[in-house]
Every structure is written in structure tokens, then in C-alpha cells.
């Protein structure tokens, strides 16, 4: 149907607060889904498929009222502007509970290898970049997945053939390993005699012992020391580009998990975010995480400056137990079937990590801990039992990032203690096709066990892990509720169908659940009166669309932050990044 253009200006700046003053705007003719916890009081916009014929009143950048249009229109004043939604589905803005904002923003400008399906295409994309890169300058990028072309890992020889004059380092899509060419290895001082670093691995040719170019986990740090540092201008451009990309996807809040290997980049990212916020140029809400090893420095920052400034907050610390499934560095009780000599391993000093977690909790910081394999998750749960005895109230804030492969006992324990579980359904597309081959049917049954975790009582927060997976909330919803694997054409063939989430549960996990996991549910995550007006308008009501068609039919039409129209799909150039 034909739709009229949305207003060409943002909402007026906030005026002096007056509880009797009419709303600044009323969004009319909408289907409104208010979200929030399932235990909230009955609300026609909170249950089922949303409130048709609804309206949302906004004032001073906050939600003033939600309800049937006739009721909300009674609040209209002489200066209240109307904004027809023309039947669109209006809901809280998406909260992406796990992104790497700086890394993702940088990747927007680098070699993109996601979706490459042959060795030849891999080499061509990298070779093409040499045409616009002066000799001697680094070529960086990533997103490759060896499974997309049959499982053979790329090597230095692949790159040497097309980049003889450029140092090259390209990270795997999971950011836990990368491949370098010979010139890059030489510049990093990595040769036949270089030992494996602690908690890392340099892959070597089994016959010659020569490095193949593949670096796993902490071995990546050697390459990082050779790559020139970014300028603040480059970081700022990357972070802002990432935030504007989020807006276009209907995301109004992200939890930035910082860098995976180079801890210093997490601090650089925070400083860039602080600069943008101070200048009024931070388009979305960002909740920043810093390395758990730096908990004292984070605690000092909180003591001196509090926990937030405008759209930016901090006070979370990130730790890692293990690596990733795709890099075979996730830590399992039993070996990988395709590498029977390996079970993965921890990628940190576990005693130090446990001590840092205890200290962070004591300092009232929020730990977020990466755990992929079943043994990694079991180790973390064992630590939680000890921490619960020491600090039962504060432990409730600890988040488990990924919780991807679990034992049955772990699922029950996570649910019994209502643990915060940060999950990424789009990883199903990248990992699930290989789970049975690499882990076997028994461990497969407890992989990406979203339904079991929810039924057990776990609190789900949904995100992307961008740039590891696309920052795509609609695709994330689709993956959570349909669980179709690549190449699957029918809804009759979902992967582990009992682990599907309902659309209602998935939407809550991607809005209120994320806000709850960040401690921001008092201000965001649902369209309750008094909360900030962070909301998104979708092209259709997702409850009226078959699950398998969600990612094909639903589009983000508009995104509002603090009541400001910040993105409009029919005029994507009219992005109003700050009020």
C-alpha cells in the first residue's frame, strides 16, 4: 500500500517538564507490541500479536502512553504532532546483547570474505584489494569460514600467490584465528623456530614444521604487534559507521564486547565512544565491556565518573574460558571426532580468571564470560557455585556469553539459578551443519539449546556477535524460531525442533532480555510509560508471517532513539544521528 512520507525533522528538543503537558508526538494507526517481562500486568499490547489500531504518545524523548488510538488521542494538545504509522508493527528497539563494535566497523572497510565458497574466490577477493592498496601497506579483513569450501584451511601459499608485495592478515569469521602471508609472518617474527605461545597455537606443516600461516587464539597477538596501530580518526569513523549500521537494522542499543585478542583496543573503543557521546554524535545506546583482567582500572573509572554518560554506560568486564567451535578451540569433555587428538582447551589462566571474576563481583562490576564448549561451561558453573557462596546477590548479574554446547546437568543448573545467558541464534547457520560430524549425535542434541534453557528457567538475551555473524535482528529472530539450516527449503525440517523459541519469546530476548542483561531494563527494552522512546517500526506484523518467511518479508522501516526519528528505510540518507 502507498505510504506517505514521514516527517522531515526530529522531535523538538525537550521542554521544561510538566506532568500535565500534552505529548509532543503521537504515533497513530499502529499495531503496537510493548514487550517487557512475561510476568508484567496484563496489557493488550504485551500479549499475543500486539494491539491493532494502537497508538504511542511521546514526550521529552520518553514514552508517555500506549493504548488504543481513541484513548491515546485524548491526550492530544494544540501543538501535538501526529505521525501516522499506516499499520506498521511498532515495538521496542532491538537490543543486540553481543557485538564487537570497533572490529565490526573496521570490517566494513576491509576485505570481506564472508560467503566465499571456493579457494579461487578467496584468492581473487584478496588479490583484487592489491589494486587499490599501495605496495607495502597491510591488507586486512576476514569473515572466511573454511567449511564453506569443504573444510580445507587457507594457507600462506594461497595469499603469497596474489599478494607478493603486501603483508596480509585475514581473520576467520569467529575472530579466534587468522591466516597470514609470508611477508606478514616475517614482519611479525614468526618462523620455524617460533614456539607456540601460551594458550595459542601456530599451525605447522607436519612434514617440514614450517608455519602454514594459520594462527589460533593467543598466537594472533604476535601478528597484532606487527600491524600498525590505528589512528583515533580511523577508530572514530569505524565506530560511528558501526552504530549507523545498527540503526538501519532497527537496533537502538548494543552491548559492545570490545576486542577478542587485543585488550587495549577495548579501551580505545571506549574512549572513542566517550568522545562521540560528548559531542552528541553517538547514534545509539552502547553498553561497553572491558577486559576482566583490568577490573581494578574499570572499578576506578566507575568510582571517579559513575557508570554512564548520556547514551553510553560501562561497568562490565569480559573474560574468556575457551575459543570457538569453528576453530576447534572450544573446550569439550570429549575429543572432537574430526580431530580425535584434541578436545580444545582453555585459552587463559583459569586460576587468574576465577580470581578476577571474584574481585570484579566484589567491586560491583558485571562479569560477562565467554564459554562455548561443554567443559568450558561446566568449569564456569563450578566457579559460579563458589562465587555464589561468597557473593550470592551480586552473582545474579554474571552473564554467560554463548553457552553454545552444554551438558544436560548444565542446562538444568543454568535454569535453576535463572542465569543470564547471552545467545546468538545466527551462529546456527555457520556451526550447526558441522556439529554432528565434529561432535556426534549426543553432543549435537545439547547444542544451541535455547528451548531447553528457557524451559529450565534461564534468562535469554539475544544478539549477533557481529561481525562474527551479521548484525541482523530479523534474521536472528528467524533463526531462533525456525532453526532452518542452509539449503533447507521447508519448515518441516528444522534442526532440533524442540529447541525452537516462540516468536514472542524471541522478541522479548531481543528487546527486554537484552536490556535486562545489561541492567538497563528500568529505562529501556519495552514501551512502558516513563521509559525512553527507543522503538522500531517493522513493515509487517511478524506474528502474521510464517516463521520460515520472517527474514524474507519483514523489513525495518523506521528506527527511533530518544523519540527521534534516526533512520527511515524509504529515505536512508535522512539519518538523524543525534537529537
PyMOL commands that set and color helices and strands:
alter all, ss='L'
color gray80, all
select helices_A, chain A and resi 69-73+101-107+119-129+146-149+156-160+182-188+220-226+232-248+263-278+292-305+350-362+374-390+392-395+408-416+427-439+441-444+450-456+473-482+491-493+497-499+503-509+512-517+542-544+547-553+569-571
alter helices_A, ss='H'
color red, helices_A
select strands_A, chain A and resi 25-33+51-59+62-68+81-84+89-92+94-99+111-112+139-144+168-172+177-180+200-204+211-217+251-256+285-291+308-309+312-320+366-371+399-402+420-423+459-462+535-538+556-561+564-568
alter strands_A, ss='S'
color yellow, strands_A
deselect
rebuild
show_as cartoon
